[in-house]
Amino acid sequence: MLLSLSVSLDSAPFELLESLSKRSTEIAAGLDDPTLTAGSVVVATCNRFEVYAETGQDRSAEILARVAAAAHVDRTELRAVAALATEHATAQHLFAVAAGLESAVVGESEIAGQVRRAHDDARDRGTLTHDLEHLFRTATRTSRDVGHRTDIRSAGRSLVRLALRISEARVPDWGTVRVLLIGTGAYAGATVTALRARGVETIRVFSPSGRAEAYAEQHDLSVTHRDDLEAALAEAELVIACTRAEEPVLTAELLRPVADAARPRLLIDLGMPRNIDHAVAELPGIDLLDIEGIAKHAPVAELSTAAEAQDIVSQAAAEFSASRAERDALPALLALRTHVFGILEDELCRARIASGSAADASAGFAADEATDAASAKSAAARTAEVEAALRRFTGKLLHTPMTRIRSLGREGRVPDAAEALETLFGIDSAALGSGHE
């Protein structure tokens, strides 16, 4: 069984979501328990935290309890804001998330990369099952289909671009503003692109993890080292933080020496958990815009575009569920094929024996060794032709019932197929085992 647990910023307090995101590593480790799950994937993004797991039965309550314990949050509080889903609803939800339909900014392009990274992380940890691999590969493919077939990711639908658009009143001249970028991940790349599109020329980059040098060279930026961070903060008029750090990179203590009411500066925090301590907003001249504030300004999606994208997601989820259901029909398919080909092999074996006896009898009348060899070769060729014809005939005979059994599987009617085989042929397909749990 596939199931999901989802907590998003539109239903949960920021502090709860932040607690989950901060402890995503501990939560992933807690779910890596064969008594609880066969496999799991943890997706932590800027405005949501989600768990996808495969279990033998519905273990939603146990998984929720394990997540709450690992994150040190109250289980009752988590249950009140968490959306739980199983099977088809799980696929439908993940495909919508990957396509950006569940984001604060509908059509957000960065989310697809975050889902792929969660998939890669689970693969590296060895916590993927066949069904989870199939689920996340299909999510990525569906996200690409939505991007190619709709306009939902048109300009202005990125979280980064929305943040900059909200900032326009505070930035009088993009061409002269001095920017300090904190982070080197996917959001950083989108930020650099969006800033340059607005004419920004001066961008410095600082990386808490020490990757600034390589990133700056790749994107033609200036580097800020840890020893220079306070000076860079004093110089910057716009600071954008978008790292995966689990603790705030910018604190009130760090910014207090450079805070000046006469020289206002805007700080944009795109991190989840927070990259900038919220206490910074109390300092003179500091204006802080975080994910929570950005989400309140998210535009309403263009209905026709969102509906078109949702149709693509729904079709993909239906196909995913149908293909999984079809696997339940494999025992019935195997039982029918084994039964029919077993009969065929028995008859061919008898025919070979009879043919061999006839050949031995005719060999006694052969005029010489050459005639004997030619006769044996001719008989073998005829036997091979007959066997090939019978195998083709059997394959064609099986095509229609096997196709129908697959269709019954996709419709969730495997018991009907099993009953038909039992009634018509006396075949017990259940003896071969079930499809997937």
RAQUICOR-V290121 format. One record per run of one state. SS is the DSSP state (~ for helix, > for strand, _ for the rest). FROM is the first residue (numbers start at 1). LEN is the number of residues. If there is no record, write none. Layout:
BEGIN
<<SS,FROM,LEN> <SS,FROM,LEN>>
END
This chain:
BEGIN
<<_,1,1> <>,2,7> <_,9,5> <~,14,9> <_,23,1> <~,24,8> <_,32,7> <>,39,6> <_,45,3> <>,48,7> <_,55,5> <~,60,12> <_,72,3> <~,75,7> <_,82,1> <>,83,4> <_,87,1> <~,88,11> <_,99,11> <~,110,16> <_,126,4> <~,130,20> <_,150,9> <~,159,12> <_,171,7> <>,178,5> <_,183,3> <~,186,12> <_,198,4> <>,202,5> <_,207,5> <~,212,8> <_,220,2> <>,222,2> <_,224,2> <~,226,10> <_,236,2> <>,238,4> <_,242,8> <>,250,1> <_,251,1> <~,252,5> <_,257,8> <>,265,5> <_,270,6> <>,276,1> <_,277,1> <~,278,5> <_,283,3> <>,286,5> <~,291,6> <_,297,6> <~,303,25> <_,328,2> <~,330,34> <_,364,5> <~,369,42> <_,411,3> <~,414,12> <_,426,3> <~,429,4> <_,433,5>>
END
